Amino acid sequence: QVQLVESGGGLVQAGGSLRLSCAASGRTFSSYVMGWFRQAPGKEREPVVAIRGNGDVLSCADSVKGRFTISRDNDKKTVFLQMNSLKPEDTAVYYCAASSTYYSCSDRHYSYWGQGTQVTVSS
Protein backbone atom coordinates (compact mmCIF):
# COMPACT_ATOMS: atom_id res chain seq x y z
CA GLN A 1 0.00 0.00 0.00
CA VAL A 2 1.26 3.45 -0.93
CA GLN A 3 -0.05 6.77 0.28
CA LEU A 4 0.77 9.89 -1.66
CA VAL A 5 0.61 13.50 -0.55
CA GLU A 6 1.18 16.35 -2.99
CA SER A 7 2.26 19.84 -2.06
CA GLY A 8 3.64 22.96 -3.67
CA GLY A 9 0.68 24.17 -5.67
CA GLY A 10 -0.50 27.74 -5.64
CA LEU A 11 -1.17 30.86 -7.64
CA VAL A 12 1.53 32.14 -9.96
CA GLN A 13 1.72 34.63 -12.79
CA ALA A 14 2.31 33.51 -16.33
CA GLY A 15 6.00 32.93 -16.93
CA GLY A 16 6.59 31.97 -13.32
CA SER A 17 7.65 28.70 -11.76
CA LEU A 18 6.41 26.23 -9.21
CA ARG A 19 7.84 23.04 -7.81
CA LEU A 20 5.41 20.32 -6.84
CA SER A 21 6.35 17.58 -4.43
CA CYS A 22 4.75 14.24 -3.80
CA ALA A 23 5.72 12.41 -0.63
CA ALA A 24 5.10 8.68 -0.53
CA SER A 25 4.77 6.17 2.24
CA GLY A 26 5.76 2.55 1.96
CA ARG A 27 9.01 0.66 1.95
CA THR A 28 9.46 0.00 -1.76
CA PHE A 29 9.17 3.49 -3.22
CA SER A 30 12.10 3.00 -5.57
CA SER A 31 10.33 0.13 -7.30
CA TYR A 32 7.33 2.25 -8.28
CA VAL A 33 6.85 4.19 -11.46
CA MET A 34 5.67 7.64 -10.43
CA GLY A 35 3.53 9.78 -12.64
CA TRP A 36 2.14 13.29 -12.67
CA PHE A 37 -1.29 13.93 -14.11
CA ARG A 38 -3.45 17.01 -14.25
CA GLN A 39 -7.08 17.88 -14.64
CA ALA A 40 -8.23 21.27 -15.78
CA PRO A 41 -11.76 22.53 -15.08
CA GLY A 42 -14.24 20.87 -17.38
CA LYS A 43 -11.63 18.61 -18.92
CA GLU A 44 -10.57 15.04 -18.53
CA ARG A 45 -7.53 14.13 -16.54
CA GLU A 46 -4.41 14.01 -18.71
CA PRO A 47 -0.97 12.54 -18.17
CA VAL A 48 1.99 14.88 -17.89
CA VAL A 49 5.13 12.84 -17.25
CA ALA A 50 6.32 9.67 -15.52
CA ILE A 51 9.56 8.44 -14.04
CA ARG A 52 10.95 5.03 -13.26
CA GLY A 53 12.81 4.18 -10.12
CA ASN A 54 16.11 4.39 -11.99
CA GLY A 55 15.31 7.87 -13.25
CA ASP A 56 14.16 7.05 -16.77
CA VAL A 57 11.61 9.64 -17.84
CA LEU A 58 8.54 9.09 -19.99
CA SER A 59 7.15 12.26 -21.49
CA CYS A 60 3.40 12.19 -21.85
CA ALA A 61 2.44 15.71 -22.86
CA ASP A 62 4.01 17.65 -25.73
CA SER A 63 2.61 20.85 -24.29
CA VAL A 64 4.99 20.77 -21.31
CA LYS A 65 8.17 19.57 -23.00
CA GLY A 66 11.07 21.85 -22.27
CA ARG A 67 9.17 23.50 -19.42
CA PHE A 68 8.37 20.75 -16.90
CA THR A 69 10.92 18.39 -15.35
CA ILE A 70 10.22 15.35 -13.23
CA SER A 71 12.71 13.99 -10.74
CA ARG A 72 12.71 11.76 -7.71
CA ASP A 73 14.64 11.19 -4.53
CA ASN A 74 14.26 7.54 -3.60
CA ASP A 75 15.91 8.00 -0.22
CA LYS A 76 13.34 10.66 0.68
CA LYS A 77 10.51 8.81 -1.07
CA THR A 78 9.58 11.93 -2.93
CA VAL A 79 8.91 12.81 -6.55
CA PHE A 80 9.07 16.35 -7.86
CA LEU A 81 7.66 18.28 -10.77
CA GLN A 82 9.55 21.44 -11.58
CA MET A 83 7.32 23.67 -13.69
CA ASN A 84 8.87 26.64 -15.46
CA SER A 85 7.51 29.18 -17.93
CA LEU A 86 4.01 28.49 -16.70
CA LYS A 87 1.07 29.39 -18.91
CA PRO A 88 -2.58 30.00 -18.03
CA GLU A 89 -3.43 26.75 -19.80
CA ASP A 90 -1.35 24.89 -17.21
CA THR A 91 -4.01 25.74 -14.64
CA ALA A 92 -5.27 22.45 -13.22
CA VAL A 93 -5.32 20.16 -10.25
CA TYR A 94 -2.10 18.19 -10.35
CA TYR A 95 -2.03 14.63 -9.10
CA CYS A 96 0.81 12.27 -8.50
CA ALA A 97 0.27 8.56 -8.90
CA ALA A 98 2.17 5.33 -8.40
CA SER A 99 2.31 2.18 -10.45
CA SER A 100 3.97 -1.01 -9.26
CA THR A 101 3.84 -2.63 -12.68
CA TYR A 102 3.58 -0.32 -15.65
CA TYR A 103 5.85 2.33 -17.16
CA SER A 104 2.98 4.16 -18.75
CA CYS A 105 1.16 7.40 -19.43
CA SER A 106 -2.22 5.75 -18.96
CA ASP A 107 -3.98 6.56 -15.71
CA ARG A 108 -5.52 3.08 -15.84
CA HIS A 109 -2.12 1.66 -14.97
CA TYR A 110 -1.71 3.62 -11.74
CA SER A 111 -3.13 2.13 -8.58
CA TYR A 112 -2.32 4.80 -6.04
CA TRP A 113 -3.23 8.47 -6.21
CA GLY A 114 -2.69 11.56 -4.15
CA GLN A 115 -5.41 14.05 -3.32
CA GLY A 116 -4.14 16.62 -5.79
CA THR A 117 -2.77 20.12 -5.52
CA GLN A 118 -4.20 23.15 -7.28
CA VAL A 119 -2.02 25.13 -9.67
CA THR A 120 -3.45 28.39 -10.96
CA VAL A 121 -1.59 30.48 -13.51
CA SER A 122 -2.83 34.00 -14.04
CA SER A 123 -2.36 35.91 -17.26
C-alpha positions, -999 to 999 in steps of 0.1 A, spaced: 0 0 0 13 34 -9 -1 68 3 8 99 -17 6 135 -5 12 163 -30 23 198 -21 36 230 -37 7 242 -57 -5 277 -56 -12 309 -76 15 321 -100 17 346 -128 23 335 -163 60 329 -169 66 320 -133 77 287 -118 64 262 -92 78 230 -78 54 203 -68 63 176 -44 48 142 -38 57 124 -6 51 87 -5 48 62 22 58 26 20 90 7 20 95 0 -18 92 35 -32 121 30 -56 103 1 -73 73 22 -83 69 42 -115 57 76 -104 35 98 -126 21 133 -127 -13 139 -141 -34 170 -142 -71 179 -146 -82 213 -158 -118 225 -151 -142 209 -174 -116 186 -189 -106 150 -185 -75 141 -165 -44 140 -187 -10 125 -182 20 149 -179 51 128 -173 63 97 -155 96 84 -140 109 50 -133 128 42 -101 161 44 -120 153 79 -132 142 70 -168 116 96 -178 85 91 -200 72 123 -215 34 122 -219 24 157 -229 40 176 -257 26 208 -243 50 208 -213 82 196 -230 111 218 -223 92 235 -194 84 207 -169 109 184 -154 102 154 -132 127 140 -107 127 118 -77 146 112 -45 143 75 -36 159 80 -2 133 107 7 105 88 -11 96 119 -29 89 128 -66 91 164 -79 77 183 -108 95 214 -116 73 237 -137 89 266 -155 75 292 -179 40 285 -167 11 294 -189 -26 300 -180 -34 267 -198 -13 249 -172 -40 257 -146 -53 225 -132 -53 202 -102 -21 182 -104 -20 146 -91 8 123 -85 3 86 -89 22 53 -84 23 22 -105 40 -10 -93 38 -26 -127 36 -3 -157 58 23 -172 30 42 -188 12 74 -194 -22 57 -190 -40 66 -157 -55 31 -158 -21 17 -150 -17 36 -117 -31 21 -86 -23 48 -60 -32 85 -62 -27 116 -42 -54 140 -33 -41 166 -58 -28 201 -55 -42 232 -73 -20 251 -97 -34 284 -110 -16 305 -135 -28 340 -140 -24 359 -173 
